[in-house]
Amino acid sequence: MIRTVKITDVMAIRGIYNHYVKHTAISFEENPVSMKEMESRIVDITSVYPWLVWEEAGDVIGYAYVNKWKDRTAYGFSVEHSIYLKQGHEGKGLGTCLLTRLLEDVKKTNVHAVIAGITLPNERSIALHEKLGFTKIAQFKEIGFKLNQWLDVGYWELLL
């Protein structure tokens, strides 16, 4: 079931996200996020933008949201989205469902462009985004350093 995030989801969301922080280069954060920080992010983002979770039998197993792309006012119609699934739930179509629903919700706002930043390589994420109409628009070479390696980041864009 896809639903709007609740503040009571903070522990589950933190657990999902911190797995990626600690064990992957998918997130460029290097230190686990505290409960207080994750709660603050949920409150701040949902005051303006949609944040959805996928729940099964009371367990949050994925989430997706959009947030501002840049601070300058001319970027006010552009957002960047994030999507994370609990380890072991990838490849089952949940990401497609979550992102599709998120985009449907975003289309009801004044957002014009949705940006996706993807640490490369990540064929699953690229396939998901391109299936939903995103187009690759840029690639930064060796823009981040995590897990003892230089990492590229590609950017995909969807105009609504």
N, C-alpha and C positions, 0 to 999 in steps of 0.2 A: 504494500500500500504506500502510495506517495502522499505526503501531507506536508503542511507548513511546519517548520522547525518550532520547537518549544524550548524554553530555557532549561527545562528538565532533561533535554537531550545532550546537555553540555558534556557530561562524562563520556557518553558513547562517542560523540563527535571527536572529543579530545583523544580518546583511545585510537580511533581510526586514523586520525591525522598524525599523531605522534609516531605511529608505526612508520609512516612514510618519512617523517623527519629523521628518525633514528637509523633507518635501514636502507633508504633509497635516495637517489638524486632527484626524484620527482619533485619534491619540495626543496627549495634552496635554504630553508631554515635549517639550522644545525643543532639547535637546542630545543628539547621538548617544550611544548606550550603548557603553561599552568592552567588550572581550572579557572582561575580569576581572569586570565588573559583570554581564554577561549570564550568565556561568558561575555566579556567585554566586546569581543569581535562579533558575536551573535547579536547582541543588543545594538551595536553601532550599525552593522550592515542591514539588519532587518528594519531599522527605522526608515530606510530609504528603498531597499531592494528586496526581491524575493530570495528566500533560502528554503530549500526543500529537503526532506529526508525520505529515505525508503525504509519502511518498518515492516518487519515480519515477526509475528508472534511476540510483539512487544520489544523486539530487539532492533535497534537502528543499525542497518548494515551498509548504508551509503548516504551521501548528501551532496548537494550541488547548490551553488549560489552565484550571484553576480555582485560585483562591487565596482566602485569607480575605477576608471582606467587611469586618469591623471587628475591632478588638482586644478589645473587651469580651467577657467570657465568654458572656453571653447570646446573642451572635451566633455562637456556635460551630457551629451547624448550618446556617449560611448562607455561601455563597461567591459570588464574582464571577468570571465567566469572561472570557477573552480569546481572540480568534481572529484570525489574520493569514495572508494568502496572498501569495505572491510576486507582484510586479507582472506583469500579463499573464495570470494564471491565475484571475482573478475571473470569475464568471458561468458556470462550467462544472459546478457542482454539488459542487465539492470542499468548500466551506464547509459545505454541508448534511451531507455524509458525515462530515466531521471532528467537527462539533458533535453530530451524532446519536450517534456512537461515544463522544464525551466524556461525554454525558449518560447513556449506558448504563453507563459505568464509574462515574460519580458516584452513580448509583442503587444501586450495590453498597456504598456507604459510609453513614455516618450523616447525610449532608447532607440537609436538608429543603427549602431554597430556593436557587435559582440566580439571580443578578442579572446583568443585562447593561446596561452603560452605553454609550450610543450618542451620539456627537457628531452633532448635527443640522444640516442635513438629511443623511440617508443611507438612501435608499429600499431599497437592496439589503440592508443589514444589518437594517432593520426587517422586510422581507419574510422574510428567513431566520428571524429569531427568532419571528415570528408564525406561520410555517409549522410550527415545531416546538413551538408551544403557549405561548410566552411572551406575557404580557399587559403592556401599557404601564401603569405605575403612577405615574409622576411625570415632570415636565419642569421643569428649572431653566433659567430665562431668563438669558442672558448671564452664565453662570457661569465661563466661561473666556475668555481673550484670547490668540489665537495667529494668526499670519499677518496681523497688522494688522486683526483683526476680533473682535468679541464673538461668542461661540458658546454655543448652547444645548446641553444634554445631557439626553436622555431616558433613563429607566430602565424596563427590562422585567424581569418576574419570572416564574419558572417554579417552582411548588411540586411537589415530587417525591412 
